[in-house]
Amino acid sequence: MALIAADAGVATRAVTLPVAVTLVAYAVMFAVHHSVGDHYASIAVLWIVMTIGMMAPSAIPMIGAFAKLAERLDATRSTFTLAALFLSTYLVLWSLYGLIAAALQLQMRRWFLVDEQMAFTNPLIAAVLLGAAGVFQLSPLKQVCLTKCRSPLGFLSGAYQPGYTKAVSISLSHAAFCIGCCWLLMALAWVGGVMNMAWMALLGVIVVLEKSLPASVALEKMTGILLCALALILVLAKGQEGLYFFKVLANLCRSHH
């Protein structure tokens, strides 16, 4: 019983900080939402903030593990500089994802595929993306990426090498796994609406929890099944009424504004 309690305590600490950081990040994003215009720079800033808000909290354990390993195995170099390079590479790659997403969103807006809330106007497109994300959640590729994200020391034990350039390459490799794990979940922003803060917060918390909880919980599989079920509901509804769930979430935000 004591061992179970200790494991529960470690799991609680591993989840609490990332979730808290996620909620703080989304509070900042809520303020940014109201200054977003229809020009690329504004949308890009929103997507970069969103991407960092969703990805950074779950990367906290990896950054901490890297700094501790660098301090022990690379004592001739500045641990602070190594950790700063490691973190900066994450930020660059996440920002690149945000820039690409912003460009895609602007083009979809021109084609009237998304509305002013930055949500898909066609429920069938939303269903396709939900289904794709659900299937990916259940796929072996998801498991490969998630394993790299869940076990910082496991990843670093095979990848760590001393040196400033190696810090960048290790970070680049892990950040790619990090984005590979969650890029479709982040793309689901367009299903419920990028301006739908309740939906965005829910996606952010899912990203953090599936990377922080033990593999035995299999949250990604449960999420995949639910996403596939939502996709099926949208297909069967054959109209805007299928998006009712997401509209309810959006209204929750408006009612508390």
N, C-alpha and C positions, 0 to 999 in steps of 0.2 A: 504493500500500500504506500509505503514511504517513497519507493522508486517511482510509482505512478504519479504521486503528488509532485515529486521533483520534476518529472518530465512535463507535467501540466504547467508548472511554474515557468520552466524554460520556454515552452510553447507560447504561454501568455505574454512573456516579455518580448519574444521574437515577433509577435503580431501587433502588440499595443503601440510601439513606437512608429512602425511604418503606417499603421492606420491613422494614428494621430497626425503624422506629417501629411498624409493624404488629405485629411479633412481641412487642415490649415491651408494646403495648396489650393483646394477647391474653394475655400473662402476668398482667397486672392483672385481666383479665376472668376468668381461671381462678380467681383468689382470690375474686372476686365471686360466681361461680357457686354456691359452697358455702354462701352465706348467703342465697340466694334462697328466699323463701317463696311461698305461694299468694295473697298479697294484692297489689293493684294497684301500690302504691308500690314494693314490692320488685322486681316484674317490670319496672316502668317504668325503675327505675335500671339494671337489667341491659341493657335494650334501648337506653337512651341511651348507656351506656358502649360497648356493641357497635357502635352506629351511628357514634359518634365514632371508635372504634377502626378501623372499616373505611374511613371517609371522610376523616378528617384527614390520614393519611399522603400520600394522592394529591393533597391540596390544598396541600401544602407549597410546591410550585413557584409556584402561583398567588399565594399570600400573599406570598412573597418578591418576585415580579415586581411586585405591586401596591405594596409598600413602596418599591421602587426607583423606580418611576414617580412615585409621590407625592412623593418627595424631590426629583425633578427638576422636576415640573410644578406642584407645589402648595407652593412653598417658604414661603409666608406662613402656613401652618398646620402644626401639630405632626404630623410623620410617624408618631410613636408612636401618637398618638390616632387618626389615620386608619387605621393598620394594626389597632389594637385594635377599632375599630368594624367594620372589614371582617371580622376573625376572629369577633367576637361574633355577627354576623349569621349566619355559617355555623353556629355552635354552637346558636343559637336554632332555626334551621330543622331541623338534624339532630335536636335534642332533640324537636321537634314530631313528626318521623317516628317517633322512639322511643316517644313517648307513645301515638301512634295504634296502632303495632304491639303495644304492651303491652296496650292495651284489646282489640284484636282477639284476641290470644292468650288473654286471660282468658275472653273469651266462648267461644272454641273449646274451652277446657278444660271449661267448664260444659256444653257440648254433647258432650263426650267425643270431640272430633275430634283432640285432641292428648293424648299420654300424659304421665307424670311427667317424662320426658326432654325434653318440649316438642317432640315429633316427631309427625307425622301418624300416626294409628292406621290409616287406610285407604290402602293403596298406590295406589289409583286416584286419590285426591285428590292424592297426591304426584306421580303421573305427569302429571296435568293441569298442575300448577304447573311441573314440570320442562319439559314441552313448551312452555308459554307463555313461560317464560324463554328457552328455546332459540330459539324463533321470534323473540322480541324481539331477541335477540343478533344475528340476521341481518337485522333490519329497517332501513330508512332512518332511522327516528326514533332508533334506537340510534346510528347513525353521526353524526347531527346533534349529539346530546348529547356523544358521545365526542370529536368534533372540538373542541368548546368546552373540554373538560377537558384535552385533550392539548396545546393550544397557548395557554398563558397570555398571552403577548405578543400573539398574534393576536386573542384575545378582547378584551384590554384596549385594544389600539390602536383598536378601533372603539367601545368602550364607556366608556373612561375620561373622567371630567369632574371638575374640582376641587370640593372642598367636603365637609364632613362628611356631609351627607345623601346626597350622591352616592355616597360610600363605602359607605353602607348599601344603597342601591339597586343598585349594581353587584354587591356581594356577594350580595344576595338573588337577583339574576338568575342569577349563576353557580352559586350553591348549588342553585338549582332545576334547572339543567342537570345538576349533579353527582348529585343524587338521581334525576333522570329517567334518568340513565345506568345506575344501579345498583340501583334499588329492588327490581326483581324478583330480582336476584342475592341481595340481603339477605333477601328473603322466602323464599329456598330454605333458610334456617336451619331452617324447620319440616319440611323433607324429611328431612334427616339428624339433626335434633334440635338445639335451641338449646343444650342441655347437652353436645352432642358437640363438644368443643373442637377435635379434629382436623379435622372438617368445617368448623367456623367459621373456623379458621385458613386452610384451603384456599380458602374463599370470599374471605376478606380479601386473601390474596395475589393471587388472580385479579383482584380489583377494582383493586389497586395496579398490577399488571403491565400490564393492558390500557390504563390511563391513562398509563403511563410509557414503554412501549415504542413504537417508531416504528409508524406506521400500516401500513407494509409487512408487519409481522409478522402482522397480522390475527388476533391472539389471540382477539378477541371472536367471530370467525366459527368458529374451531376449537372454542371453548367452546360455542357455540350448537349445533354438530353433535353434540358429545358429550352435551349435555343432552338433545337430542332422542332420541339413541340410548338414554340411560338411561330416558327416559320410555317408549320402546317396550319396553324390557326389563321394566319394571314392569307394563305392560299385558299382555304375553305371559305373565309369571310368574303372574298372577292370584292372588297370595297374598303372605304376609309374607316368603317366601323371596326375593322380588324386592328386598327392602330389605337383603339380606345385606351388600352393600358398605358401607352406612352403619353397620351393626352392627359390622363389622370395625373401622372407624375409631373408633367409640365405645369398643370394647374396648382399642384401642391406648392411649387416654387412661387408662382404668382400670388397665391393667397397669403404667403408669408413675407412678401416683398413690401 
